[in-house]
Amino acid sequence: MALQPPVAVAPQRPFGSSIAADYPYWHVGTETAMFGRYTDAVYSSHFHAGLDFPAAEGTPIVAPEAGLVKYAGYAKAGSAFDGGGNIVQIFIAGGMHVVSCHMKSQPIVSSGQYVKRGQRIGYVGHTGNAFGNHDHFAIFTSTASGASLFRNPAHYLPGGKYASSALILPPHIPDTSSEDDMLAWVNKVTPVTSPPSIKKVTLKKGQPIRNQPVLSGSTVTNTLSQDTVINVHSKVKGDPYLGDYTWFVYTLNGGGLRVFNRKQI
């Protein structure tokens, strides 16, 4: 699923366009950039490593996907977001970091907090080095050396060519089933055309919550605090890990997919 735009306004200044005020990102390829100088770099020292979403001051900024807030506050001097003013950086389970900059005031979320897709995280402003009110929206992954590799956000928004990338998958939901030998986590599934006959399933209070897939040696970390209704979305032909059976896909509010055998309903 594509990232949700952080502000409901079309971007104005695209990835790669530059002005003198841009921080010295170095062009890696047509779709990527990296903070700091490359050895023998020949590219321009100024590179716009994000998209600008212009909007009126105070317009809400939302989380493009569920994830963990890695940093919320004023951008640190000397960092890749120096000049970004008030920022929020969110890590998505698939591996992508998303960042919104120049917020009007302190973010309304905190570092270490989990946020939902579409949850309000701050408001459009022009703190830091900004020409007018806008959200400078950047996304990046971390390389093996720990460096930040910036990517073109337009490719991961609705209609973008990487809108289905595994890098922007939401976090997986906890395992809430007692049927340990019949369930497994999945990242991607291919639905068949016909929908399932059953639309909802209820998980009962007290069922175990596990820290990873049940078939990979997970441990119980908690129990379900209340009965939870699960929405069944589609039917799949089978899961390669568990064999060629008919499985049903469901999600919980936090996102992520799981499958279960028809006999379990």
N, C-alpha and C positions, 0 to 999 in steps of 0.2 A: 504494500500500500504506500502511495506517495506521502511525503511529508505534507502536513497541513501548513499553508502559508501563515507566518507569524502575525501578519497584519493583513486585513482584508482590502488591500489596495495593490494595484499592479506595480511591480518594481520599476524604478526610474533609471538608476545607473547600474549597468550590468557588470557581471564578473569580467575582470580584465581591463575595463576602461580605467584610466588613471588621471589624477590631477596631482599637482605638486605636494598636496598635503597628505597623500597616501603614504603609509608606512612602507619601508623597503622590503616588500615581499619579492621573491625571485621566481620568475616564470619557469615552471618545470616542463610543462607541455601545454597543449591547447586547452586543457581542462583542469589543470592543477597549478598550484603555486606553493612555495615554501618560505617561511620566515627566516631571514638571515642570508648571508652571502654564500653562494656556491664558489668553489675553487674555479678560477678562470671563467666566472660568469660573464656572459656577454649581453644579457637581457637588461631591460630598463630597471633601475633601482626603485621605481615606484609602480605598484601594481595593486589594483582594487580587488582584494580577495573576498568578495561577497556581493550581495545584492542590496540595493537601497530601496526600502519601502517608504515613500513619503506619505505622511498623514498628519492630521491636525494634532497639536500638542494634547496629550491626555488620551489619545486613541489606545484602546487595549492592545497589548501584545500577548500572544498565547504560545503555549508549548507546541511545537510542530509534531511531537510524538511523545509518548510516555517515556519517562526515564528518571535518572538520578541527577539532581542539581549538583554539579561539581564545584561551581563558584557562583556567588551572587554578591555583588558589591561594586565598588569602584575599580576600574581596570588598573592593574598593577603597572607601575613604571618599568619600562624596559621589556615588557612582555609583548607577545604578538598582538595584544589588544590595547596597548598603550595608546591613549587618545580616544578610546572608546567610551569614556565616561562610565556611567552606571551600566553594568552588563549582567547577563545571566548565561551561564554555560551549562548545558544539559548533556549527559551521556546516555545514548540509546544502547540497548542491549546488543544490537547488531554490530556495534563498533564505531558508530558515527557520533561525533560531538556536534551540537548545534549551539550557536551563540547569537544573542541579540544585544546590540550596543546602543549607546546614546539615550538610555531611558531617562525620562523626566526627573525621576527621583529614585530613592533607594528601591530596589526590586521588592516585590511583595511575596517572594519565596526566599528560602534560606538554603545555604549550602548543606548538603546531606539529606535534603528533603526529596521524596519521590513525588513526581507530578504526573498528572494524566494528560493524554492528548487533548489539546484544546483548552487546557486550564490556563487561566489568566496568570501571567508572571510579572507584569509590569506595564508601563505606559510610555507611549512615544514621547520623545523629547529631543534635546540637542546638547546634552552634557558631553564634556570632552571636546575633541576637535570635530565639530559638526557644522555644516553649512545648512541651517534650517532644520526643522523637525523631521526626523525619519528614523526608521529602524534599519541599521546596518546589520544584515543577516549573513552570517558566515557558517560554513560547515567544514569539518576536517576530521581526518583519521590520524592515528599515531603510527609512525613507522617503527621498525624493529629497534632503531636507535633512540626512540623516544621523541623524535622531531615531529612537528605538526605538518601534515600534508593537506593543504586546503583544496577543496573541490568546488566546482561550479554548482551553486544551490539550485539553479534553474533546472538542472538535469534530474533532480530528486523531488521536485514539486509536481503537482498534477500535470500530466501531459509530457513530462520530461522523459528522456530516453533511459534513465536509470530509476524511474519511479517505482519499480518493483525490486530494487536492489536489496540484497540480504543485509546490507550495512544499516538500513533504516528500519529493520524489523522491531516491533515493540518488545518489551520485556516479557518473558514467559510467565504464565500464572503458576502458582504453587500446585503441586500434586495434591488433590483433595479426595482421592478415591481409596477405598479399602480393597479394591480388586487389584492387588499388586501384580499378579501374573498376566494381566490382560491389557495393561495400559502403557503408553509410551508418549514421550514428547515428540512433536514434529515441528519443523520450521516452515515447510511448504507442503501443500497438498493440492491435488488437481481434482476439483469436484466433477462428478458426472452431471448430466443434464437434469435428471429428475431429482426433486428435493425429497428429503426424508418425510416419512409420514408422521413422525413425532417431532414437535417443535421445541419442547422444553423438558428438562430433567432437573430434579431436585436433589442436591447433595445434603445429607443430614448433618445436624450439629454433632460434633464429636469425631467426625471423620478425620484421619491424619493429614497433616500438611507436611510435605517432604521438601528437602532442599534441592533436589535434582531428580531426574527420571528414576522411576522405581526399579527399572531393570538395569541400572548402573550402580547399584550399591548405595542408594540414597538412605538417609536417616530421617526419622520423624522429628521435626523441630517444633511442631505446634499441632493444635487440633482446630477444626473449623468451629468458630465461635457461635455461629447461627446457621439455620437452614438457608441454603443458597440456591436460587433458581438459575439454571444454566440455559442459555439460548442455543438451540441447535441450528447451525447455519447450512450445512450441506452434507452430502454423502460422498464418500470416496471409494474407489475400487479396492484399495488395500494399502497396506503399509509394508515397505520392503523389509523392515526390521522384524515385523511380527508375522509376516506371511500374507498370502493372498486371500483376504476375507473381506467382507463388507463392513466398513467402519463409518461412524458418524463423527462429524467435526463439531466442536463447541468452543465457545470463548467465554471468559469471565470479564467483568468490568475492566480489569487491568490490562486486557489485551492478551495476545498470545494464543496459540492453537493447541488443542489436544484432540485425540481420537479415542473412541471406545467401540467395543464390539456391539453389534445389534442385540445380542443375547443379554447384555447387561441392563438394558432399559426395562 
